[in-house]
Amino acid sequence: MAPGLIWLTALMIVPCLLIFVLAFYERGIYGGVDWSILTSENIRRAADWLYVSVFIDSARIAGIATLIALLIGYPAAFAIARAPERLQTPLLFMAILPFWTNYLIRTYAWIVLLNPAGLINGALIHLGIISEPLPILYNEFAVILGLVYNYTPFVVLAIYSSLQRLDPSYAEASRDLGASAFTTFVRIILPLTASGVAAGAVFVFVLSIGNFVTPDLLGGGKLQMIGNLIYDQFLTARDWPFGATLSGLLIALMMLALTAQALAAGRARGEHA
Amino acid sequence: MKLRSLGILFASALSIAAGVMPANAEKIVISNWDGYMPKDMAEKFKAETGIDLEVAVHATNEEIMGKVTASGGQGFDVLFVSSPFAEALNQLGLLSPIDAAKIPNLSNLYPEATQLKHDPGNTFSVPYSWGTTGLCYRSDLVKAEPTSWNDLLNPSDDLKGKITMLATDRWLMAAGFLANGMSVNTTDQASLDKVRDQLVATKKSLLAYDDTTFYSKLVSGEASLVHAWDGWCNYGIAENDKIKYVVPKEGSDLWVDTMVITKASANPEGAAKFINFVLKAENGKWVAENIMYKTPNKAGMDSLDKATLEKYPNMAIAPADLLKFEQLRDLGAGMKAFSKTVSEIMAAK
């Protein structure tokens, strides 16, 4: 207990408190923090439509990425859970295999694939399918693709583990009582794996909304997500207090998502019992 | 328990150090951009002065600025930073004054290099390299050779989606300021708004914002025209001789990358020796040849090959011409409005 508590305090609680405290001061004229005045100016500034719209836009992009990751991840997890026992471990292993390569390298690999002079456009032009390169890099499409690609394995793992716990006799009973496969899935399997879906969704959403590398590389810097905004405040504008304010708001948003997921999981367990 | 393992760590660190370094070896720690000095700098410096050179790298000015403001500069002796950052570090009281008596090779600098607006007389910074920001392009892919910032900001149809701009806030805005004949250090709201509207419009024609790989986008043909620092355009020219560089007719900023000594330096004597070493004539030449940037080291630049200057014409821009351009300065209190404007551009659709 004690080492865990120290870990949590030193690496979670103290930094969060620092962010909270920093948010109430001002940037010094040459960067750094002016500790002489306590102010709520940063909070008011964060309410400016400019920054609110960046939050909304990030949530929208993270939301789309989450939805697509679920649409891909659920059938994949379902297929793995239904595969013969001896194949399940190798299949799961393949799902997480990309994590063995560095995130940046995988992202740069997408640039090689998607750029106007890249492999995909090159092949399509060569085959005469298109004459002008498709705009598939340095835009929102590429950013969402990058997020979905990177985070879908989390969805697969989360949903697989809840499918694994699901007693197959429930589905059998439903079929025996005359329900179609579709009805069985919608009315029995899906509700019983809702906690896995929620866990996977929160994973993707939380990781996506704070991401700044993917918008920078695959979005060509043209798309600003909240992570980029915070990065710019700390590094480019050297305005740590305002960066801290935005970080605090982002942390609050993530806590909200995690709490909602915990509540959903709690309710799902309640129904089980 | 904790103390003991620390003790073991310390003892093993000592024994490693003892194995590698002679007793009471002198050492300095510098931080520079990756690849911004010859790879064998540490060896040559050690051979000449007997001082160990430990090199840390930073990706951006902002990164080293963050490290140094957080630690008061502890652990670093010499930093390579762009002039506005040298200025800010000095204002924050984190730099040591430059003692000209300890750096006799300051006499190798062009006279112009001692008149820089951010630090006349080199009191806290010594220029390492300098140059312009302009347009780097594939002469075989553009219909007409660009001559103006407007060729980038309001590109012709064939260039739409084939141009990139620097993402670093100060240079991004400078392109807009220069196109409108404004100072590169403008902070008044009306001018900021005007330039913002221009840059938001330009954003629709951009392939990407790019600070680090723009020249490879030219080499691959992804981009035809990019906003670039002259020295970095040279990396493209080295790979494809169809790549050219031009300073737009409205002018450029004069950027200066400098060496500064931290106030917290544990070895200020060694730090001064290092700067003196970099300023030696033969080292000035060797630096320019390796990083392909102009250096303010007259002795070094004078000894460059004719062939190098012909291949990279921007290396031959005369110091007197450079000094006609305005330097980026720290914006101080104006930074807030400036940053908000940049966020507005970055967030725009």
Interface residues (C-beta under 8 A of the other chain):
Chain A: R27 G28 I29 Y30 G31 G32 L50 Y51 S53 V54 D57 N115 P116 A117 P135 Y138 G220 G221 K222 Q224 N228 L229 D232 Q233 F234 L235 T236 A237 R238 D239
Chain B: T60 E62 E63 M65 G66 T69 A88 Q91 L92 G161 T164 A167 T168 D169 K203 L206 L207 A208 Y209 D210 S220 G221 E222 D330 G332 A333 M335 K336 S339 K340 V342 S343 E344 M346 A347
